[in-house]
Amino acid sequence: MRKPLKPNNMSQWMPPFKLIFVPCLICVNSLAYANTNTSDDTYTNMDKTFSPYLSAAYGYNSNLFLLQNDQAALATLGTTDMAESFRVYAAGINMNWKTGRQIITGHAEANRVDFDTYTTLNYNGHDLALKWDWLAGDTLQGNVGASDNRTLAPFLYTKRPLANLLTTRKAFFNGNIKLDNRWQLKLGAEKAQYNNSDASQQNNNLNLDTYKTGFRYLTPRGTKIDFNSSVSNGNYPNQPTSVDTYTQYDNGVSFDWSATGKTEVHGKVNYTKRNYPNAQQQNYSGVTGRISADWLITGKTTLNFAVYREINSYITTTSSYDLTQGVSAKATWLASATTAVSINAKHDSIDYLNTPHRMDELSTVNLDVAYTILRNTKLDIVAERGVRNSNIDGNSYRYNSLMLGLSHAF
């Protein structure tokens, strides 16, 4: 099986602060752990099995709370100045350990975010994860793991400086049973909990249990074709009624195909049914999925294109999800042995399937320049612009953001 196409190993090294831009600095998410590149030599040297890192970043956002205009800012913030800046600090350690045929990976990180104006938003977060890729004999393989993440919740709901911390806990198990040289039986389960710290947002707390099964077929040329079936039970334990409780069924096909030596195509297409036993007007059925292609133009340049149609949780008075259809394109260029440049653009059409009918159009573009100062020290600059237009007053906004960060892996 081929690995995803990359210009070279430098693109695998992600500075720890970078993921606070997901999505587009709408909120200050937790710092992502440093994804340092590893090789088989790592497993033979315990000094390389555990890799500590430190990072610091300074960020600016022209409209952190996603307000529509000066009038909305004045009513919400008491000023027409919608800009905010902040500092992010993180310290953590990565683990990548092979013992026999088993591989154990994980990370532990503590982070701190300080805001310049809205200091009540200052918080301490963390990001913990552990995964065991197991192999038993020649017929059984899979993974099991857990994660715990604490970060500031998005401002997309509140549009005000609310210090609501979102804690996400997950535990999962996946296993494949080899039936013959071509077919495998797949089984899996995941339990997730999303908990908000602020009392006004705890009606959004969600417990989500997912159970999966299916078959995998491996073609003689290495293409993977998966036939998938899953059921997910979503429950909102803090809501006074169970109106948003649902069961979702996804049945479909996914694949990983190396079309040429320089092109890989990945896809997932499902027929999705989401049923609300206590609010049948919210029921949904239709096609969902994502298809993407990676094209290695040269040894230093990669293009990625994707189209998708997905349902996402977003609670309103008449619905608990939205249907998002979009396209994205990303170009990555290794300008030199020490400099990598990427530009990413996407456009989403978001249907909230509610009454009155709300439709949003969201476009974002960002430029990321990463520079290796020393062998394990990286400087990263990310600039982003986002524009959202909605047919419902108060939901449109635009913003510009900039982040400068420095990280070092020991």
Residue pairs with C-beta under 8 A, 6 or more apart in sequence:
1 222
1 224
1 256
2 222
2 258
2 264
4 264
4 294
5 262
5 263
5 264
5 294
5 295
5 296
5 302
6 12
6 302
6 332
7 296
7 299
7 300
7 301
7 302
7 332
7 333
7 334
7 340
8 299
8 300
8 334
9 37
10 37
10 334
10 337
10 340
10 370
10 372
11 302
11 332
11 334
11 340
12 35
12 37
13 34
13 35
13 36
13 37
13 378
13 409
14 32
14 34
14 35
15 34
15 55
15 370
15 378
15 380
15 405
15 407
16 31
16 32
16 33
16 34
16 53
16 55
16 90
16 92
16 109
16 405
16 407
17 31
17 32
17 55
17 56
17 57
17 88
17 90
17 380
17 403
17 405
17 407
18 32
18 368
18 380
18 382
18 405
19 29
19 30
19 31
19 32
20 28
20 29
20 30
20 31
20 32
20 57
20 59
20 88
20 403
21 366
21 382
21 384
21 401
21 403
22 29
23 154
23 364
24 364
24 366
24 384
24 386
24 399
24 401
25 59
25 61
25 64
25 384
25 399
25 401
25 403
26 66
26 154
26 155
26 156
26 386
27 151
27 152
27 153
27 154
27 155
27 156
28 59
28 86
28 88
28 113
28 121
28 151
28 152
29 151
29 152
30 109
30 111
30 125
30 126
30 127
30 149
30 150
30 151
31 55
31 88
31 90
31 92
31 109
31 111
31 125
31 127
32 127
33 53
33 92
33 94
33 107
33 109
33 127
33 129
34 51
34 53
34 55
34 92
34 94
34 407
34 409
35 94
36 51
36 53
36 94
36 376
36 409
38 48
38 96
41 48
42 48
42 49
42 96
42 98
43 49
43 96
43 97
43 98
48 96
49 95
49 96
49 97
50 93
50 94
50 95
51 93
51 94
51 95
51 96
51 409
51 410
52 91
52 92
52 93
52 94
52 409
52 410
53 90
53 91
53 92
53 93
53 94
53 407
53 408
53 409
53 410
54 90
54 91
54 407
54 408
54 410
55 88
55 89
55 90
55 91
55 405
55 406
55 407
55 408
56 87
56 88
56 89
56 90
56 405
56 406
56 407
57 87
57 88
57 380
57 403
57 404
57 405
57 406
58 85
58 86
58 87
58 88
58 403
58 404
58 405
59 85
59 86
59 87
59 88
59 401
59 402
59 403
59 404
60 83
60 84
60 85
60 401
60 402
60 403
61 83
61 84
61 85
61 399
61 400
61 401
62 82
62 83
62 399
62 400
62 401
63 82
63 83
63 397
63 398
63 399
63 400
64 82
64 83
64 84
64 155
64 399
65 73
65 76
65 77
65 82
65 84
65 155
65 158
65 159
65 160
65 161
66 155
66 156
66 159
66 388
66 397
66 399
67 73
67 76
67 77
67 82
67 159
67 397
68 393
68 394
68 395
68 396
68 397
70 80
72 159
72 394
73 79
73 80
73 81
73 82
74 80
76 159
76 160
77 160
77 161
84 115
84 116
84 117
84 118
85 115
85 116
85 117
86 113
86 114
86 115
86 116
87 113
87 114
87 116
88 111
88 112
88 113
88 405
89 111
89 112
89 113
90 109
90 110
90 111
90 112
91 109
91 110
91 111
92 107
92 108
92 109
92 110
92 111
92 127
93 107
93 108
93 109
94 105
94 106
94 107
95 104
95 105
95 106
95 107
96 103
96 105
97 103
97 104
97 105
98 104
101 135
102 132
102 133
102 134
102 135
103 132
103 133
104 130
104 131
104 132
104 133
105 130
105 131
105 133
106 128
106 129
106 130
106 131
106 145
107 127
107 128
107 129
108 126
108 127
108 128
109 126
109 127
109 128
110 124
110 125
110 126
111 124
111 125
111 126
111 127
112 122
112 123
112 124
112 125
113 121
113 122
113 123
113 125
113 152
114 122
115 121
115 122
118 161
120 161
120 163
121 152
121 161
121 163
123 152
123 163
123 165
125 149
125 150
125 151
125 152
125 165
126 148
126 149
126 150
127 147
127 148
127 149
127 150
127 151
128 147
128 148
128 149
129 145
129 146
129 147
129 148
130 145
130 146
130 147
131 143
131 144
131 145
132 143
132 144
132 145
133 141
133 142
133 143
134 140
134 141
134 142
134 143
134 144
135 141
138 178
139 177
139 178
140 175
140 176
140 177
140 178
141 175
141 176
141 178
142 173
142 174
142 175
142 176
142 188
143 172
143 173
143 174
144 172
144 173
144 174
145 171
145 172
146 169
146 170
146 171
146 172
147 168
147 169
147 170
148 167
148 168
148 169
149 167
149 168
149 169
150 165
150 166
150 167
150 168
151 165
151 166
152 163
152 164
152 165
152 166
153 162
153 164
153 165
153 166
153 196
153 201
155 161
155 162
156 314
157 201
157 204
157 315
158 164
158 201
162 198
162 200
162 201
163 197
163 198
164 196
164 197
164 198
164 200
164 201
165 196
165 197
165 198
166 194
166 195
166 196
166 197
167 193
167 194
167 195
167 197
168 192
168 193
168 194
168 195
169 192
169 193
169 195
170 190
170 191
170 192
170 193
171 190
171 191
172 188
172 189
172 190
172 191
173 188
173 189
173 190
174 186
174 187
174 188
174 212
175 186
175 187
175 188
176 184
176 185
176 186
176 187
176 216
177 184
177 185
177 186
177 187
178 184
179 185
181 218
182 217
182 218
182 219
183 215
183 216
183 217
183 218
184 215
184 216
184 218
185 213
185 214
185 215
186 212
186 213
186 214
186 215
186 216
186 226
186 228
187 212
187 213
188 210
188 211
188 212
188 213
189 209
189 210
189 211
189 212
190 208
190 209
190 210
190 212
191 207
191 208
191 209
191 210
192 206
192 207
192 208
192 209
192 210
193 205
193 206
193 207
193 208
194 204
194 205
194 206
194 207
194 208
195 202
195 205
196 202
196 204
196 205
202 238
203 236
203 238
203 239
203 315
204 236
204 315
205 236
205 237
205 238
206 234
206 235
206 236
206 313
207 234
207 235
207 236
207 237
208 232
208 233
208 234
208 235
209 232
209 233
210 230
210 231
210 232
210 233
211 230
211 231
211 232
212 228
212 229
212 230
213 229
213 230
214 226
214 227
214 228
214 229
215 226
215 227
216 224
216 225
216 226
216 227
217 224
217 225
217 226
217 227
218 224
218 225
219 225
221 258
222 258
223 255
223 256
223 257
223 258
224 255
224 256
224 257
225 253
225 254
225 255
226 253
226 254
226 255
227 253
228 250
228 251
228 252
228 253
228 254
228 268
228 270
229 249
229 250
229 251
230 249
230 250
230 251
231 247
231 248
231 249
231 250
232 247
232 248
232 250
233 246
233 247
234 244
234 245
234 246
234 247
234 248
234 313
235 242
235 245
236 242
236 244
236 245
236 320
241 278
242 278
243 276
243 278
243 279
244 276
244 279
244 282
244 315
244 320
245 276
245 277
245 278
246 274
246 275
246 276
246 277
246 282
246 320
247 274
247 275
247 277
248 272
248 273
248 274
248 275
249 272
249 273
249 274
249 275
250 270
250 271
250 272
250 288
251 270
251 271
252 268
252 269
252 270
252 271
252 289
253 267
253 268
253 269
254 266
254 267
254 268
254 269
255 265
255 266
255 267
256 264
256 265
256 266
257 264
257 265
257 266
257 267
258 264
259 265
259 293
262 295
262 296
262 297
263 293
263 294
263 295
263 296
264 293
264 294
265 291
265 292
265 293
265 294
266 291
266 292
266 293
266 294
267 289
267 290
267 291
267 292
268 289
268 290
268 291
269 287
269 288
269 289
269 291
270 287
270 288
270 289
271 285
271 286
271 287
271 288
272 284
272 285
272 286
272 287
272 288
272 311
273 283
273 284
273 285
274 282
274 283
274 284
274 285
274 311
274 321
275 283
276 282
276 283
276 320
282 318
282 319
282 320
282 321
282 353
284 311
284 321
284 323
284 353
286 323
287 309
288 309
288 310
288 311
289 308
289 309
289 310
290 306
290 307
290 308
290 309
290 310
291 306
291 307
291 308
292 304
292 305
292 306
292 307
293 304
293 305
293 306
294 302
294 303
294 304
295 302
295 303
295 304
295 305
296 302
297 303
299 334
300 333
300 334
300 335
301 331
301 332
301 333
301 334
302 331
302 332
303 329
303 330
303 331
303 332
304 328
304 329
304 330
304 331
304 332
305 327
305 328
305 329
306 327
306 328
306 329
307 326
307 327
308 324
308 325
308 326
308 327
308 328
309 323
309 324
309 325
310 323
310 324
311 321
311 322
311 323
311 324
312 321
312 322
312 324
313 320
313 321
314 320
314 321
314 322
314 352
316 352
316 354
316 358
317 354
318 354
318 355
319 352
319 353
319 354
321 353
322 350
322 351
322 352
322 353
323 350
323 351
323 353
324 348
324 349
324 350
324 351
325 348
325 349
325 351
326 346
326 347
326 348
326 349
327 346
327 347
328 344
328 345
328 346
328 347
329 344
329 345
329 346
330 342
330 343
330 344
330 345
331 342
331 343
332 340
332 341
332 342
333 340
333 341
333 342
334 340
335 341
337 372
338 371
338 372
338 373
339 369
339 370
339 371
339 372
340 369
340 370
341 367
341 368
341 369
341 370
342 367
342 368
343 365
343 366
343 367
343 368
344 364
344 365
344 366
344 368
345 363
345 364
345 365
346 363
346 364
346 365
347 361
347 362
347 363
348 360
348 361
348 362
348 363
349 359
349 360
349 361
350 359
350 360
350 361
350 362
351 358
351 359
352 358
352 359
352 360
356 392
357 391
358 390
358 391
358 392
358 395
359 390
359 391
360 388
360 389
360 390
360 391
360 395
361 388
361 389
361 390
362 386
362 387
362 388
363 386
363 387
363 388
364 384
364 385
364 386
364 387
365 384
365 385
366 382
366 383
366 384
366 385
367 382
367 383
367 384
368 380
368 381
368 382
369 380
369 381
369 382
370 378
370 379
370 380
370 381
371 378
371 379
371 380
372 378
372 379
373 379
374 408
376 408
376 409
376 410
377 406
377 407
377 408
378 406
378 407
378 408
379 404
379 405
379 406
380 403
380 404
380 405
380 406
380 407
381 402
381 403
381 404
381 405
382 401
382 402
382 403
382 405
383 400
383 401
383 402
384 400
384 401
384 402
385 398
385 399
385 400
385 401
386 397
386 398
386 399
386 401
387 397
387 398
388 395
388 396
388 397
388 398
389 396
390 396
